């Protein structure tokens, strides 16, 4: 007789704890606060590579996982170009894509990346904990993952979550 009310109370407690989190929409990353995982050794053909050394260069680096076939990636592309025009280091990891389609997209719509690694099978994306494109990481000056943003860098979500985290990283 006491089991149903106890089960209900336990479930209600779990929901309450979940709603009280700082950002209930955020997907946590086990890499935040840790050294960035390795990048693919292969560059997108015809492009400068994004290397592990680039992530430990003493500068804040934005790492964006993207694909040419991904509509949200296309939606955030103007934001990535704007960040690059601000003089910020934006690196890309193209994954689960055809190299000629990825290069064609960057040739047509502009290339915001100072380096682009190529991960055709998506193995590196798995190592980084990427669930679906686009996902963007802010890497600190020492190569530490400071922030993970799942989804396109657009609208109020970009302005209220990603940009403040980027500004904090740049101020450190």
C-alpha positions, 0 to 999 in steps of 0.5 A, spaced: 500 500 500 505 504 501 509 503 495 505 507 490 506 513 494 513 512 495 514 511 488 510 517 486 514 521 491 521 519 488 519 520 481 517 527 483 523 529 487 527 527 480 523 531 476 524 537 481 532 536 482 532 536 474 528 543 473 533 546 479 539 545 474 543 551 472 541 550 465 536 544 464 537 545 456 545 544 456 548 537 454 553 536 459 560 534 457 565 530 460 571 534 457 569 541 460 575 542 464 579 537 461 585 537 455 581 537 448 581 530 445 586 529 439 584 531 432 584 527 426 591 527 423 588 528 416 586 535 413 580 537 408 584 536 402 586 543 399 585 546 406 590 548 412 589 542 417 587 544 424 592 540 429 593 539 436 598 544 436 593 549 434 589 548 440 595 549 445 597 555 441 596 560 447 590 563 444 583 561 445 580 557 439 573 555 437 572 548 434 566 547 430 564 540 428 560 541 421 558 537 415 556 540 408 549 536 408 547 539 415 542 544 415 543 547 422 550 548 420 549 552 414 544 556 418 550 558 423 555 559 417 554 566 417 556 566 425 562 563 424 564 567 418 563 573 423 567 570 429 573 569 424 572 577 421 572 579 429 579 576 429 577 570 433 581 563 431 575 558 428 577 551 427 573 546 423 572 539 423 568 536 417 565 529 419 561 524 415 562 528 409 564 527 402 571 532 401 569 535 394 562 537 397 565 540 403 570 544 399 565 546 394 560 548 400 566 552 403 568 555 396 561 557 395 559 560 402 566 562 404 571 559 409 571 561 416 576 556 418 584 557 419 584 550 419 580 544 417 581 537 419 577 531 416 573 526 419 570 522 414 567 516 418 566 520 424 571 517 429 574 523 432 567 526 433 565 520 437 572 521 441 569 529 443 562 526 445 559 530 439 552 527 438 550 531 432 552 536 428 553 542 429 557 542 435 562 547 437 567 547 443 571 553 446 578 551 447 582 555 452 589 558 451 592 551 454 588 546 450 583 545 456 575 545 453 572 550 457 565 550 454 561 545 449 555 548 445 550 543 441 546 546 436 547 552 431 550 558 433 544 562 432 539 567 435 538 568 442 541 561 444 548 564 441 547 570 444 545 568 451 549 562 452 555 561 447 557 568 446 558 570 454 562 563 455 566 566 449 567 573 452 569 569 459 574 565 455 577 571 452 578 575 458 582 570 462 
